[in-house]
């Protein structure tokens, strides 16, 4: 529990090979992983707009979400920066919920707290706000904090992943996240921008 940001809900690991990284967690009994390969998302890297390409994978261990991220593409990113420093990969960020990530950033600035906005993902329906914001301490940089928008879809999606992990019997250790997204969005007419998930 952070007195500044609230409960930590996710550990985010940046890895050079997402598929290989899942093997470690599966070996110690944590899974199954829901993967979304070559996901493309618009965002900002130190204030400059890019389209980021990455392959994330999600599972749970108890109440803690485990995320693995493998970066791709030509755009710079905090994930690539991390792998330059730690080629074997490791814990790059922790995540917390935020009703409006941009409001949290403004609050921190008003309180005089020294955090740098390193990367963010833009809301594709409202490009004037960010759905995810990564912060790093200016004075003591290290593991970043991800402000993750408290979105009903995320709540439902992560609940489905947690339920699968809580009852996992070891079968189907790698699963496409698109199956869950399609179930969530069925009948809504909405679409979800995600990779092939194969």
C-alpha positions in Angstrom: 0.0 0.0 0.0 1.4 3.4 -1.1 0.3 6.3 1.0 0.6 8.5 -2.1 -0.9 6.2 -4.8 -2.9 3.6 -2.9 -2.8 -0.2 -3.2 -0.5 -1.8 -5.7 -2.5 -4.1 -8.0 0.1 -5.2 -10.6 3.7 -6.1 -11.0 4.9 -5.3 -14.5 8.0 -7.1 -15.8 9.7 -6.0 -19.1 11.3 -9.0 -20.8 13.3 -9.6 -24.0 11.1 -12.6 -24.9 7.5 -12.7 -23.5 6.9 -16.4 -24.5 10.2 -17.5 -22.8 9.4 -15.4 -19.7 6.0 -17.1 -19.2 7.9 -20.4 -18.8 9.5 -19.2 -15.6 6.1 -18.4 -14.0 4.4 -21.5 -15.3 7.3 -23.6 -13.9 6.5 -22.2 -10.4 2.8 -22.8 -10.8 1.6 -19.3 -11.7 -0.8 -19.1 -14.7 -2.5 -19.3 -17.1 -1.3 -16.3 -19.2 -3.6 -14.3 -21.5 -1.5 -12.9 -24.3 -2.0 -10.1 -26.8 0.9 -10.2 -29.3 2.0 -7.1 -31.3 -0.6 -4.8 -29.7 -0.3 -1.2 -31.1 -1.3 1.7 -29.0 -0.9 5.5 -29.5 0.9 7.4 -26.8 3.6 9.8 -25.6 7.2 9.1 -24.8 8.6 12.0 -22.8 6.0 14.2 -24.5 6.5 13.1 -28.1 3.8 11.1 -29.9 4.4 7.6 -31.1 2.6 4.4 -31.8 4.0 1.8 -29.5 4.1 -1.9 -30.4 4.3 -4.5 -27.6 3.3 -8.0 -26.6 1.8 -8.1 -23.1 0.8 -11.2 -21.1 -1.4 -11.2 -18.0 -2.0 -13.6 -15.1 -2.6 -13.5 -11.4 -1.0 -14.8 -8.2 -3.6 -14.3 -5.5 -4.7 -10.7 -5.7 -1.5 -9.6 -7.5 -1.6 -9.2 -11.3 1.5 -10.3 -13.1 2.2 -8.6 -16.4 5.0 -9.4 -18.8 5.8 -7.0 -21.6 8.0 -7.5 -24.7 8.5 -4.3 -26.7 8.6 -4.4 -30.5 8.8 -1.9 -33.4 10.9 1.2 -34.0 9.5 3.6 -31.5 11.5 4.4 -28.4 9.8 3.4 -25.1 10.4 3.1 -21.4 10.4 -0.7 -22.0 13.3 -0.5 -24.4 15.1 1.8 -22.1 14.8 -0.7 -19.3 16.1 -3.6 -21.4 19.1 -1.5 -22.4 20.0 -1.2 -18.7 18.8 -4.7 -17.7 19.1 -7.0 -20.8 17.7 -10.1 -19.1 14.6 -8.2 -18.0 12.9 -7.7 -14.6 10.5 -5.6 -12.6 10.0 -2.3 -14.5 6.9 -0.9 -12.9 4.1 -1.4 -10.4 0.5 -0.3 -11.2 -2.2 1.4 -9.2 -5.8 2.4 -10.1 -6.6 6.0 -10.9 -10.0 7.4 -11.7 -8.3 9.9 -14.0 -4.5 9.5 -14.3 -4.1 13.1 -15.6 -5.8 14.4 -12.4 -3.3 12.4 -10.3 -0.4 14.0 -12.1 -1.8 17.4 -11.5 -2.3 16.7 -7.8 1.3 15.5 -7.5 2.5 18.6 -9.2 0.4 20.8 -6.9 1.8 19.0 -3.8 5.3 19.7 -5.1 6.1 16.0 -5.5 8.9 15.4 -8.0 7.7 12.8 -10.5 8.5 12.8 -14.2 5.9 11.6 -16.7 7.9 9.2 -18.8 5.3 7.5 -21.0 1.5 7.5 -21.4 -1.2 5.8 -23.5 -3.8 8.1 -25.1 -7.5 7.5 -24.9 -8.4 6.7 -28.5 -11.9 8.1 -28.0 -10.6 11.3 -26.3 -7.1 12.2 -27.3 -7.0 15.0 -24.7 -6.6 12.5 -21.9 -4.4 9.6 -21.0 -5.7 6.2 -20.0 -2.3 5.1 -18.6 0.5 7.2 -17.3 4.0 6.0 -16.2 5.8 8.0 -13.5 9.3 7.9 -12.2 10.9 9.6 -9.2 13.1 12.5 -10.3 15.4 12.3 -7.3 15.4 8.5 -6.9 14.5 6.8 -10.2 14.0 3.1 -10.3 10.8 1.0 -10.5 8.2 3.2 -12.1 4.5 3.7 -11.1 1.8 3.1 -13.7 -1.4 5.0 -13.1 -4.1 2.8 -14.7 -7.5 4.2 -15.5 -10.2 2.6 -13.3 -12.3 1.5 -16.3 -15.2 -0.9 -16.0 -14.0 -2.9 -18.9 -10.6 -3.4 -17.3 -12.3 -4.4 -14.0 -14.3 -7.1 -15.8 -11.4 -8.3 -18.0 -9.0 -8.5 -15.1 -11.7 -10.3 -13.0 -12.0 -12.9 -15.7 -8.2 -13.4 -15.8 -8.1 -13.7 -12.0 -10.9 -16.2 -11.9 -9.1 -18.3 -14.4 -5.9 -18.2 -12.4 -7.7 -19.0 -9.1 -9.1 -22.2 -10.6 -6.3 -23.2 -13.0 -5.5 -26.9 -13.2 -2.4 -26.5 -15.4 -4.1 -26.9 -18.7 -3.9 -24.4 -21.6 -1.2 -22.3 -20.0 -1.0 -19.8 -22.9 -4.4 -18.3 -24.0 -5.3 -15.5 -26.4 -6.8 -12.5 -24.6 -9.0 -11.8 -27.6 -11.3 -14.6 -26.5 -12.1 -12.8 -23.2 -12.4 -9.4 -25.0 -14.9 -10.8 -27.5 -17.0 -12.2 -24.7 -17.0 -8.9 -22.9 -17.9 -6.9 -26.0 -20.4 -9.3 -27.5 -23.6 -7.5 -28.4 -22.2 -4.0 -27.7 -21.2 -3.2 -31.2 -17.8 -2.0 -29.8 -14.4 -3.2 -30.9 -11.2 -3.6 -29.0 -7.9 -2.6 -30.6 -5.6 -5.6 -29.9 -3.1 -7.8 -31.5 -3.5 -11.3 -32.9 -3.1 -12.9 -29.5 -1.9 -16.1 -31.1 
